[in-house]
Amino acid sequence: MAKSVFLVASLLVLGNISLIQASFPPTIIVDMAKIIMDNYCSPEKLVGMKEAIAAAGSNTEILKIPDGESLANVLSSGVQTTVSDPRLKVSYEPNYVPVVPPQMPPLPPEQLIAVLQTSIKLDILEGNIGYLRIDHILGEEVADKIGALLLDLVWNKILPTSALIFDMRHTGSGDVSGIPYIVSYFTQAEPLIHIDSIYDRPSNTTTKLFSMATLLGQRYGTTKPLIILTSKNTKGIAEDVAYCLRNLKRATIVGEKTAGGSVKIDKIKVGDTDFYVTVPVAKSVNPITGSTWEITGVTPDVEVNAEDALATAIKIVGLRAQVPAILEGTATLVADNYAFQNIGADVATKLKELLANGEYSMVVSKDNLEAKLSSDLMTLSGDKSLKTTSNTPALPPMNYSPEMYIELIKVSFHTDVFENNIGYLRFDMFGDFEEVKAIAQIIVEHVWNKVVNTDAMIIDLRNNLGGPTTAISGFCSYFFDGDKQIVLDKLYDRPSGTTTELLSLSELTGTRYGSKKSLIILTSKATAGAAEEFVYIMKKHGRAMIVGETTAGTSHPPKTFRIGETDIFLNIPTVHSDTSAGPAWEGAGVAPHIPTAAEAALETAKGILNKHFAGQK
């Protein structure tokens, strides 16, 4: 009600304008308001209009204005602001002649051909990509009349193409009946699809538009790529076609946001005056989204300037042509190399099924393809490490001075000695064996020697994200005695089909901690990769108590594989720990002996050890 009162108030504001030439009776405003109330396509936005019109009709003040055009401009601004719809317009046009839609004249075939050739642009681009530009969408009746010519001159040349770019950047007019006619060429004959609903306000009726079972000529099909180009000049019926095909997941929209027009706009004369009200009298409501493209426009899937839309569309089609080979290559690499053979085979099979079901038919860029492929690989395998990668080359080793190494180590490791001579060691990443070996003496002097003489130790891996597993055997060896070699784990390498024993080392830099002193390892959900392998070994051999949360359940560090000759790469875990005695940690994580929240794990561990030492006294 408040909006409607504001509307009439805005219409009457000219009552305060000083007269210099002409004046108009207030009935004009009432008549205009009634036209909007009776014909506007969204009556819910006009609640309270009746009462507001009655209030305006009782006003006998004569509107005094400079001219009709000025009045029309102010009235337009008022109704557009009030109803929030820029399509509503008031105009003053003394010489207006109603536009009569042109009828298709009975032209001879050669003239019809000339008309079609000037109104429809057709081309076959490199790569067998069809290009079709239509600036006016024909209604079903007209299309039926010239259907045979359309088939011969246009459609039969489009059918053999591998993909179609439908250019509607300049399409600003059309007939509602053309919507199902066009959409049906890109859908199946059965079952019929409810593609749109058109509500007509003057008749208060809703017409449901369905795809058509019978068409002139063959359908383009449901699998070949369809790209629709749009611009800010794409308007009305063209917007509806684009919106329907996009929501049916049959087309990708590339270009600019469309105009936000209407399926039907009428220009209605106000009584016997020279004023006219342009009103959207019908609206589209999409059955899939439950909303409309009107006013807001259709937002493209890939938003680029209109002049760049065609080149962008060609790139998208080119990428989609590569997708089957990329997916097939991915499936083969995973099946042949993933650490767990049965999972790798299952992922490969399901990935091919996704491809066959059209799940990859709407990719629009390399980044989009890589993101989807990563998501599917991780979902199908349950392994966060099986994914696409950027294949960033490894950085060359830094040539640090001893002083720089010392400062780096101080930052990377944290040590402390708690009450009862309990050592504390925290580090958040495992390093490569060769790199660690080169600075082992520095680590021993500045880190290890601070905690090696304690009576018990807490190793904090709650924030350890993993890293190379090459240093695992060496680190584990510090917590076992050197008098005998221990098989820490057995690692199966899928590509080679071989199993390697991970053995403790007989020679170490610095002093061993040994196998007798108490050891607690702290874990969290973030503990991953190489850190999990270390926790798994120490738990399996009964060498440490694990306190905290179940670890991340990731995998041994993956290897990088290139997919065919593309520049898309995969991270594939190829190694898994020995599963002969039961499941290892990959995919499941290492469960703690004493579960507790990660933030409480340190205090829990200190309490356990303090209690232990108190019992010895």
BAROFI-900354 format. One record per residue (C-alpha): y, x, z. Coordinates in steps of 0.05 Angstrom, whole numbers. Last residue first. Example, Ala and Ser with C-alpha at 12.3 -4.5 7.8 and 13.67 -1.06 7.14 Angstrom:
+--------+--------+--------+
:     c2 :     c1 :     c3 :
+--------+--------+--------+
:    -21 :    273 :    143 :
:    -90 :    246 :    156 :
+--------+--------+--------+
//
This chain:
+--------+--------+--------+
:     c2 :     c1 :     c3 :
+--------+--------+--------+
:   -837 :   1179 :    868 :
:   -881 :   1162 :    809 :
:   -866 :   1087 :    813 :
:   -791 :   1102 :    807 :
:   -805 :   1140 :    743 :
:   -839 :   1080 :    711 :
:   -786 :   1032 :    736 :
:   -733 :   1077 :    706 :
:   -773 :   1079 :    641 :
:   -779 :   1003 :    635 :
:   -706 :    991 :    656 :
:   -681 :   1041 :    605 :
:   -721 :   1006 :    550 :
:   -694 :    938 :    570 :
:   -623 :    965 :    572 :
:   -632 :    993 :    502 :
:   -664 :    930 :    474 :
:   -610 :    880 :    496 :
:   -569 :    883 :    432 :
:   -632 :    878 :    390 :
:   -656 :    815 :    425 :
:   -722 :    825 :    459 :
:   -795 :    829 :    439 :
:   -837 :    879 :    478 :
:   -894 :    909 :    438 :
:   -850 :    903 :    377 :
:   -873 :    872 :    310 :
:   -869 :    918 :    250 :
:   -845 :    884 :    187 :
:   -881 :    832 :    145 :
:   -864 :    848 :     72 :
:   -887 :    920 :     79 :
:   -912 :    934 :    150 :
:   -986 :    943 :    135 :
:  -1037 :    887 :    133 :
:  -1107 :    903 :    159 :
:  -1152 :    963 :    171 :
:  -1159 :    979 :     97 :
:  -1084 :    966 :     86 :
:  -1061 :   1039 :     80 :
:   -987 :   1042 :     68 :
:   -956 :   1020 :      2 :
:   -927 :   1057 :    -57 :
:   -897 :   1032 :   -123 :
:   -835 :    995 :    -99 :
:   -800 :    974 :   -163 :
:   -725 :    981 :   -173 :
:   -711 :    956 :   -243 :
:   -663 :    979 :   -297 :
:   -622 :    944 :   -351 :
:   -590 :    989 :   -403 :
:   -640 :    966 :   -456 :
:   -690 :   1008 :   -494 :
:   -750 :    978 :   -457 :
:   -733 :    958 :   -386 :
:   -718 :   1024 :   -351 :
:   -755 :   1038 :   -287 :
:   -728 :   1064 :   -220 :
:   -775 :   1080 :   -163 :
:   -775 :   1042 :    -97 :
:   -770 :   1072 :    -27 :
:   -828 :   1046 :     15 :
:   -820 :    973 :     28 :
:   -780 :    919 :     65 :
:   -807 :    884 :    127 :
:   -740 :    881 :    163 :
:   -766 :    902 :    232 :
:   -791 :    854 :    286 :
:   -741 :    856 :    343 :
:   -732 :    900 :    404 :
:   -778 :    947 :    441 :
:   -834 :    989 :    410 :
:   -876 :   1032 :    457 :
:   -895 :   1099 :    426 :
:   -955 :   1143 :    411 :
:  -1008 :   1089 :    404 :
:  -1028 :   1117 :    336 :
:  -1012 :   1051 :    301 :
:   -946 :   1045 :    339 :
:   -922 :   1114 :    319 :
:   -944 :   1104 :    247 :
:   -912 :   1035 :    240 :
:   -846 :   1059 :    273 :
:   -842 :   1117 :    224 :
:   -858 :   1072 :    165 :
:   -807 :   1022 :    189 :
:   -753 :   1076 :    192 :
:   -772 :   1097 :    121 :
:   -756 :   1026 :     97 :
:   -718 :    983 :    145 :
:   -692 :    970 :    215 :
:   -641 :    914 :    204 :
:   -683 :    862 :    241 :
:   -680 :    907 :    301 :
:   -718 :    965 :    331 :
:   -716 :   1011 :    392 :
:   -770 :   1064 :    399 :
:   -797 :   1083 :    468 :
:   -831 :   1150 :    482 :
:   -864 :   1173 :    546 :
:   -885 :   1246 :    550 :
:   -956 :   1266 :    534 :
:   -960 :   1276 :    458 :
:   -913 :   1334 :    450 :
:   -837 :   1341 :    445 :
:   -848 :   1398 :    398 :
:   -802 :   1459 :    401 :
:   -760 :   1485 :    343 :
:   -774 :   1487 :    269 :
:   -843 :   1461 :    257 :
:   -911 :   1488 :    236 :
:   -976 :   1450 :    238 :
:   -949 :   1389 :    203 :
:   -978 :   1319 :    212 :
:  -1013 :   1291 :    151 :
:   -997 :   1235 :    103 :
:  -1062 :   1226 :     64 :
:  -1054 :   1208 :     -9 :
:  -1087 :   1151 :    -46 :
:  -1088 :   1149 :   -122 :
:  -1081 :   1093 :   -174 :
:  -1030 :   1133 :   -212 :
:   -981 :   1077 :   -222 :
:  -1001 :   1043 :   -156 :
:   -992 :   1100 :   -107 :
:  -1032 :   1085 :    -43 :
:  -1007 :   1120 :     20 :
:  -1053 :   1137 :     78 :
:  -1021 :   1145 :    146 :
:  -1012 :   1195 :    203 :
:  -1076 :   1234 :    189 :
:  -1071 :   1283 :    247 :
:  -1077 :   1359 :    246 :
:  -1100 :   1393 :    310 :
:  -1071 :   1441 :    361 :
:   -998 :   1424 :    344 :
:   -990 :   1367 :    394 :
:   -958 :   1302 :    371 :
:   -886 :   1277 :    379 :
:   -853 :   1331 :    337 :
:   -903 :   1316 :    282 :
:   -873 :   1247 :    269 :
:   -808 :   1279 :    245 :
:   -846 :   1325 :    197 :
:   -891 :   1270 :    170 :
:   -831 :   1224 :    159 :
:   -787 :   1274 :    121 :
:   -810 :   1252 :     52 :
:   -800 :   1178 :     68 :
:   -732 :   1176 :     33 :
:   -681 :   1128 :     63 :
:   -687 :   1077 :    118 :
:   -632 :   1029 :    141 :
:   -631 :   1054 :    213 :
:   -587 :   1009 :    255 :
:   -637 :    990 :    309 :
:   -671 :   1058 :    302 :
:   -656 :   1083 :    373 :
:   -706 :   1135 :    398 :
:   -713 :   1131 :    473 :
:   -743 :   1193 :    505 :
:   -780 :   1212 :    568 :
:   -782 :   1273 :    614 :
:   -724 :   1308 :    577 :
:   -731 :   1379 :    551 :
:   -726 :   1360 :    477 :
:   -662 :   1319 :    485 :
:   -604 :   1368 :    475 :
:   -648 :   1418 :    437 :
:   -658 :   1366 :    383 :
:   -585 :   1355 :    365 :
:   -541 :   1417 :    356 :
:   -593 :   1472 :    355 :
:   -651 :   1434 :    324 :
:   -606 :   1402 :    272 :
:   -577 :   1470 :    253 :
:   -647 :   1500 :    248 :
:   -670 :   1442 :    204 :
:   -612 :   1451 :    155 :
:   -652 :   1470 :     93 :
:   -712 :   1429 :    115 :
:   -669 :   1366 :    120 :
:   -648 :   1373 :     47 :
:   -718 :   1387 :     24 :
:   -747 :   1330 :     66 :
:   -697 :   1277 :     41 :
:   -658 :   1245 :     97 :
:   -673 :   1185 :    142 :
:   -614 :   1141 :    160 :
:   -583 :   1111 :    223 :
:   -593 :   1164 :    276 :
:   -599 :   1153 :    352 :
:   -631 :   1198 :    404 :
:   -632 :   1184 :    479 :
:   -666 :   1228 :    531 :
:   -687 :   1202 :    599 :
:   -676 :   1254 :    653 :
:   -683 :   1203 :    710 :
:   -614 :   1176 :    694 :
:   -593 :   1182 :    621 :
:   -588 :   1240 :    573 :
:   -548 :   1228 :    510 :
:   -553 :   1240 :    435 :
:   -519 :   1212 :    374 :
:   -535 :   1238 :    304 :
:   -497 :   1229 :    238 :
:   -428 :   1248 :    263 :
:   -450 :   1311 :    299 :
:   -494 :   1328 :    240 :
:   -435 :   1325 :    192 :
:   -393 :   1370 :    237 :
:   -450 :   1421 :    241 :
:   -461 :   1417 :    166 :
:   -387 :   1432 :    154 :
:   -390 :   1493 :    199 :
:   -452 :   1518 :    163 :
:   -414 :   1512 :     96 :
:   -431 :   1453 :     53 :
:   -453 :   1459 :    -20 :
:   -463 :   1385 :    -33 :
:   -527 :   1368 :    -69 :
:   -516 :   1336 :   -138 :
:   -505 :   1261 :   -137 :
:   -563 :   1219 :   -161 :
:   -549 :   1181 :   -224 :
:   -532 :   1107 :   -215 :
:   -588 :   1066 :   -243 :
:   -549 :   1001 :   -234 :
:   -609 :    965 :   -203 :
:   -650 :    903 :   -215 :
:   -696 :    879 :   -160 :
:   -760 :    890 :   -121 :
:   -733 :    918 :    -55 :
:   -722 :    850 :    -23 :
:   -797 :    836 :    -28 :
:   -820 :    764 :    -21 :
:   -851 :    773 :    -90 :
:   -829 :    710 :   -125 :
:   -763 :    705 :    -87 :
:   -745 :    778 :    -95 :
:   -761 :    778 :   -169 :
:   -724 :    712 :   -180 :
:   -661 :    736 :   -145 :
:   -661 :    802 :   -182 :
:   -671 :    768 :   -249 :
:   -615 :    719 :   -234 :
:   -566 :    775 :   -215 :
:   -587 :    818 :   -275 :
:   -577 :    760 :   -324 :
:   -508 :    742 :   -295 :
:   -486 :    815 :   -297 :
:   -510 :    821 :   -370 :
:   -471 :    758 :   -387 :
:   -477 :    684 :   -402 :
:   -547 :    665 :   -380 :
:   -563 :    592 :   -397 :
:   -632 :    598 :   -428 :
:   -661 :    638 :   -371 :
:   -696 :    580 :   -335 :
:   -719 :    553 :   -402 :
:   -789 :    534 :   -379 :
:   -821 :    590 :   -420 :
:   -777 :    641 :   -385 :
:   -794 :    614 :   -316 :
:   -868 :    615 :   -336 :
:   -862 :    688 :   -357 :
:   -834 :    705 :   -289 :
:   -891 :    667 :   -256 :
:   -944 :    709 :   -291 :
:   -909 :    775 :   -276 :
:   -899 :    756 :   -203 :
:   -973 :    739 :   -196 :
:   -994 :    805 :   -228 :
:   -948 :    845 :   -182 :
:   -973 :    807 :   -121 :
:  -1045 :    822 :   -138 :
:  -1030 :    896 :   -152 :
:   -991 :    911 :    -88 :
:   -948 :    972 :   -102 :
:   -915 :    943 :   -164 :
:   -928 :    988 :   -224 :
:   -968 :    955 :   -279 :
:   -953 :    881 :   -264 :
:   -880 :    897 :   -248 :
:   -869 :    937 :   -311 :
:   -904 :    885 :   -355 :
:   -865 :    827 :   -326 :
:   -799 :    864 :   -335 :
:   -815 :    879 :   -408 :
:   -832 :    806 :   -421 :
:   -767 :    785 :   -387 :
:   -726 :    835 :   -427 :
:   -761 :    816 :   -492 :
:   -748 :    742 :   -480 :
:   -675 :    756 :   -460 :
:   -654 :    796 :   -521 :
:   -634 :    735 :   -563 :
:   -596 :    710 :   -502 :
:   -553 :    772 :   -503 :
:   -534 :    762 :   -576 :
:   -517 :    689 :   -563 :
:   -472 :    710 :   -506 :
:   -438 :    763 :   -548 :
:   -424 :    713 :   -604 :
:   -394 :    665 :   -552 :
:   -347 :    719 :   -528 :
:   -323 :    733 :   -599 :
:   -312 :    658 :   -610 :
:   -275 :    648 :   -544 :
:   -225 :    705 :   -551 :
:   -170 :    664 :   -584 :
:   -180 :    609 :   -532 :
:   -168 :    657 :   -475 :
:   -229 :    666 :   -431 :
:   -266 :    623 :   -379 :
:   -341 :    627 :   -383 :
:   -374 :    564 :   -355 :
:   -312 :    527 :   -378 :
:   -274 :    479 :   -333 :
:   -270 :    410 :   -365 :
:   -205 :    373 :   -352 :
:   -173 :    351 :   -286 :
:   -140 :    287 :   -313 :
:   -207 :    261 :   -340 :
:   -269 :    305 :   -332 :
:   -304 :    251 :   -291 :
:   -347 :    244 :   -229 :
:   -417 :    219 :   -211 :
:   -443 :    288 :   -230 :
:   -505 :    266 :   -267 :
:   -484 :    195 :   -287 :
:   -417 :    220 :   -315 :
:   -361 :    170 :   -305 :
:   -315 :    162 :   -365 :
:   -252 :    122 :   -360 :
:   -218 :     64 :   -397 :
:   -148 :     37 :   -401 :
:   -109 :    102 :   -398 :
:    -39 :     73 :   -403 :
:     21 :     89 :   -448 :
:     76 :     40 :   -429 :
:    126 :     20 :   -482 :
:    199 :      1 :   -479 :
:    235 :    -29 :   -539 :
:    240 :    -96 :   -505 :
:    208 :   -163 :   -522 :
:    155 :   -157 :   -467 :
:    138 :    -85 :   -450 :
:     97 :    -60 :   -510 :
:     30 :    -28 :   -493 :
:      7 :     40 :   -517 :
:    -68 :     44 :   -504 :
:   -108 :    105 :   -483 :
:   -184 :    111 :   -489 :
:   -233 :    165 :   -472 :
:   -179 :    201 :   -433 :
:   -145 :    268 :   -429 :
:   -158 :    327 :   -382 :
:   -131 :    380 :   -430 :
:   -191 :    427 :   -430 :
:   -198 :    491 :   -388 :
:   -200 :    550 :   -435 :
:   -257 :    583 :   -472 :
:   -333 :    581 :   -468 :
:   -375 :    521 :   -448 :
:   -450 :    531 :   -447 :
:   -493 :    475 :   -474 :
:   -558 :    438 :   -460 :
:   -556 :    438 :   -384 :
:   -549 :    362 :   -387 :
:   -485 :    373 :   -348 :
:   -459 :    419 :   -403 :
:   -478 :    370 :   -459 :
:   -442 :    312 :   -424 :
:   -379 :    352 :   -407 :
:   -372 :    380 :   -477 :
:   -381 :    311 :   -509 :
:   -332 :    280 :   -460 :
:   -280 :    334 :   -472 :
:   -286 :    322 :   -547 :
:   -276 :    248 :   -535 :
:   -209 :    261 :   -502 :
:   -177 :    329 :   -513 :
:   -189 :    402 :   -531 :
:   -118 :    428 :   -535 :
:   -124 :    470 :   -472 :
:   -181 :    505 :   -507 :
:   -255 :    496 :   -517 :
:   -313 :    530 :   -552 :
:   -382 :    499 :   -544 :
:   -442 :    545 :   -544 :
:   -512 :    519 :   -561 :
:   -572 :    566 :   -556 :
:   -637 :    541 :   -587 :
:   -682 :    505 :   -537 :
:   -668 :    431 :   -539 :
:   -673 :    415 :   -613 :
:   -626 :    414 :   -672 :
:   -650 :    344 :   -687 :
:   -672 :    326 :   -758 :
:   -638 :    279 :   -806 :
:   -605 :    211 :   -792 :
:   -621 :    195 :   -721 :
:   -669 :    149 :   -684 :
:   -681 :    150 :   -609 :
:   -608 :    155 :   -591 :
:   -582 :    183 :   -526 :
:   -554 :    130 :   -479 :
:   -483 :    106 :   -465 :
:   -474 :     56 :   -409 :
:   -418 :      7 :   -419 :
:   -380 :    -17 :   -358 :
:   -338 :    -80 :   -361 :
:   -273 :   -102 :   -328 :
:   -247 :   -128 :   -396 :
:   -178 :    -96 :   -387 :
:   -208 :    -39 :   -346 :
:   -261 :    -11 :   -391 :
:   -311 :     32 :   -353 :
:   -350 :     81 :   -397 :
:   -416 :    108 :   -370 :
:   -446 :    172 :   -397 :
:   -510 :    208 :   -417 :
:   -566 :    161 :   -396 :
:   -623 :    196 :   -430 :
:   -675 :    163 :   -475 :
:   -745 :    191 :   -465 :
:   -756 :    208 :   -519 :
:   -719 :    232 :   -581 :
:   -705 :    300 :   -549 :
:   -635 :    326 :   -540 :
:   -585 :    367 :   -583 :
:   -577 :    317 :   -640 :
:   -570 :    262 :   -588 :
:   -505 :    291 :   -560 :
:   -470 :    280 :   -627 :
:   -487 :    207 :   -637 :
:   -483 :    192 :   -563 :
:   -410 :    213 :   -563 :
:   -391 :    188 :   -632 :
:   -388 :    116 :   -608 :
:   -327 :    135 :   -565 :
:   -287 :    153 :   -628 :
:   -248 :    217 :   -637 :
:   -185 :    257 :   -627 :
:   -160 :    324 :   -601 :
:   -211 :    373 :   -628 :
:   -174 :    440 :   -638 :
:   -216 :    484 :   -592 :
:   -277 :    443 :   -608 :
:   -317 :    498 :   -641 :
:   -392 :    487 :   -637 :
:   -427 :    555 :   -638 :
:   -500 :    544 :   -657 :
:   -561 :    588 :   -648 :
:   -622 :    609 :   -689 :
:   -598 :    575 :   -753 :
:   -645 :    534 :   -796 :
:   -612 :    467 :   -777 :
:   -540 :    486 :   -793 :
:   -546 :    484 :   -868 :
:   -581 :    416 :   -865 :
:   -525 :    391 :   -821 :
:   -465 :    408 :   -864 :
:   -461 :    391 :   -938 :
:   -528 :    356 :   -948 :
:   -533 :    321 :   -881 :
:   -460 :    302 :   -879 :
:   -465 :    275 :   -949 :
:   -523 :    230 :   -930 :
:   -487 :    207 :   -868 :
:   -423 :    185 :   -902 :
:   -428 :    112 :   -883 :
:   -470 :    125 :   -821 :
:   -419 :    174 :   -795 :
:   -364 :    123 :   -804 :
:   -402 :     71 :   -763 :
:   -424 :    122 :   -710 :
:   -353 :    145 :   -696 :
:   -328 :    211 :   -723 :
:   -304 :    266 :   -676 :
:   -241 :    297 :   -704 :
:   -226 :    372 :   -707 :
:   -297 :    393 :   -725 :
:   -314 :    467 :   -727 :
:   -386 :    490 :   -738 :
:   -412 :    561 :   -733 :
:   -486 :    575 :   -741 :
:   -514 :    641 :   -717 :
:   -565 :    673 :   -763 :
:   -552 :    742 :   -734 :
:   -487 :    750 :   -772 :
:   -450 :    685 :   -778 :
:   -467 :    623 :   -819 :
:   -404 :    583 :   -831 :
:   -381 :    511 :   -831 :
:   -310 :    483 :   -825 :
:   -304 :    407 :   -826 :
:   -240 :    370 :   -844 :
:   -225 :    404 :   -911 :
:   -298 :    405 :   -935 :
:   -308 :    333 :   -913 :
:   -248 :    307 :   -953 :
:   -270 :    346 :  -1015 :
:   -341 :    319 :  -1010 :
:   -314 :    248 :  -1003 :
:   -273 :    260 :  -1066 :
:   -335 :    282 :  -1105 :
:   -376 :    223 :  -1078 :
:   -326 :    169 :  -1101 :
:   -280 :    142 :  -1046 :
:   -288 :     73 :  -1016 :
:   -235 :     85 :   -963 :
:   -255 :    104 :   -891 :
:   -206 :     64 :   -850 :
:   -146 :     98 :   -818 :
:   -133 :     78 :   -746 :
:    -69 :     36 :   -745 :
:    -11 :     70 :   -709 :
:     39 :     20 :   -682 :
:    109 :     30 :   -711 :
:    162 :     50 :   -660 :
:    234 :     45 :   -683 :
:    266 :     23 :   -617 :
:    223 :     74 :   -578 :
:    236 :     79 :   -503 :
:    176 :    111 :   -469 :
:    138 :    102 :   -404 :
:     80 :    148 :   -391 :
:     15 :    148 :   -352 :
:    -27 :    208 :   -374 :
:      5 :    252 :   -320 :
:    -37 :    216 :   -266 :
:    -21 :    226 :   -193 :
:    -10 :    151 :   -183 :
:     57 :    159 :   -149 :
:     80 :    222 :   -184 :
:     61 :    197 :   -253 :
:     92 :    128 :   -239 :
:    159 :    157 :   -217 :
:    164 :    211 :   -270 :
:    150 :    161 :   -325 :
:    203 :    113 :   -296 :
:    255 :    169 :   -295 :
:    240 :    188 :   -367 :
:    240 :    116 :   -391 :
:    307 :    102 :   -358 :
:    337 :    163 :   -392 :
:    310 :    141 :   -459 :
:    338 :     71 :   -450 :
:    409 :     94 :   -440 :
:    463 :    109 :   -388 :
:    435 :     64 :   -334 :
:    455 :      2 :   -295 :
:    398 :    -38 :   -267 :
:    421 :   -108 :   -247 :
:    406 :   -127 :   -175 :
:    366 :   -191 :   -170 :
:    309 :   -162 :   -129 :
:    257 :   -216 :   -117 :
:    213 :   -187 :   -172 :
:    210 :   -119 :   -139 :
:    181 :   -148 :    -75 :
:    130 :   -188 :   -115 :
:    111 :   -124 :   -152 :
:    100 :    -88 :    -87 :
:     55 :   -143 :    -61 :
:     13 :   -140 :   -123 :
:     10 :    -64 :   -123 :
:    -23 :    -61 :    -54 :
:    -81 :    -18 :    -78 :
:    -64 :     16 :   -144 :
:   -109 :     78 :   -139 :
:   -171 :     34 :   -134 :
:   -151 :      4 :   -200 :
:   -173 :     67 :   -238 :
:   -170 :     50 :   -312 :
:    -98 :     23 :   -312 :
:    -95 :    -43 :   -350 :
:    -74 :   -100 :   -304 :
:    -35 :    -60 :   -253 :
:     -3 :    -15 :   -305 :
:     20 :    -74 :   -347 :
:     42 :   -110 :   -284 :
:     86 :    -51 :   -264 :
:    119 :    -50 :   -332 :
:    133 :   -125 :   -329 :
:    163 :   -118 :   -259 :
:    207 :    -60 :   -283 :
:    231 :    -98 :   -343 :
:    245 :   -159 :   -300 :
:    300 :   -118 :   -267 :
:    346 :   -133 :   -326 :
:    373 :    -74 :   -366 :
:    443 :    -46 :   -371 :
:    480 :     -5 :   -423 :
:    536 :     45 :   -434 :
:    567 :     82 :   -375 :
:    536 :     50 :   -314 :
:    531 :     89 :   -249 :
:    462 :    101 :   -223 :
:    445 :     65 :   -157 :
:    399 :     13 :   -188 :
:    364 :     71 :   -221 :
:    321 :     80 :   -159 :
:    285 :     14 :   -175 :
:    224 :     47 :   -207 :
:    219 :     98 :   -151 :
:    220 :     42 :   -101 :
:    167 :      6 :   -141 :
:    122 :     67 :   -138 :
:    136 :     82 :    -65 :
:    115 :     11 :    -48 :
:     51 :     23 :    -86 :
:     38 :     89 :    -50 :
:     48 :     56 :     18 :
:      0 :      0 :      0 :
+--------+--------+--------+
//
